[in-house]
Amino acid sequence: GRSGLAGLLRSPDQTLMAAEGIGLAFPFGMPVRFVEAIHDGIYPEAGWWDLVGSIEKLTYPDFLEKVQEFQRDHGEVLRLTDEHRGAGSPLRRNLPDLGSVTYHGIRMLSDERSRYAVRPFESAEGRLLFEVRSPLQEVGLDETTAGAVQEWSSGIRERLSGLPRLPVILEGQALRSCRSSSAALKAVLAARQAASAILSGEVERTPEELDPAEADRIRKEGWIYG
């Protein structure tokens, strides 16, 4: 759960201490158009950390009210990275409820600002935090079918081990967990995305290197890695 994750980031165990980076499967930012709409037409002058500070001051009901008002006028607006990845908007309220995890996730990141370098918003060295997303389509699933994981669990090991890039070998408790829980399966796929981002060097790329024509937007909205 969220409190458990926050505690682990604050007091990392031996596994996290050894990791080069940590991929978290929730949006780290929001569409520029939405941010400007709730900040008198401009993006916060000091950048993403200024946005984080303003989200800290908003209550959850107030945030949801602003999302509802914006969506009523503009629909479900995407970030640039959501468009590239085929991902849902951080403002989405239906399942999966990304609006909720975006609000709570960004507030959690604000508590860890001195412990990690958050990509792509910061260029500092150190242990990295960055956004990933569970690519369910790579094992033939989507958000709807993943919920019925027991119905196809007999083939989970074969699907993951047969992936052409970074195949995953599941054994023991990890295999049993993925056979019984779609959340566990999503976590495994997200971890694979994080490994891909680190091994490829993608997490070290500047916004200009990720997309020269949209660097400013990436620096404000974030990036889904891997």
URHU-V221099 format. One record per helix or strand of 2 or more residues. SS is the DSSP state (H for helix, E for strand). FROM is the first residue (numbers start at 1). LEN is the number of residues. If there is no record, write none. Layout:
BEGIN
[[SS FROM LEN] [SS FROM LEN]]
END
This chain:
BEGIN
[[H 2 9] [H 14 5] [E 21 4] [H 32 6] [H 48 10] [H 60 15] [H 80 6] [H 98 14] [E 117 2] [E 128 4] [H 136 4] [H 143 4] [H 149 13] [H 172 9] [H 182 19] [H 202 3] [H 207 4] [H 212 10]]
END
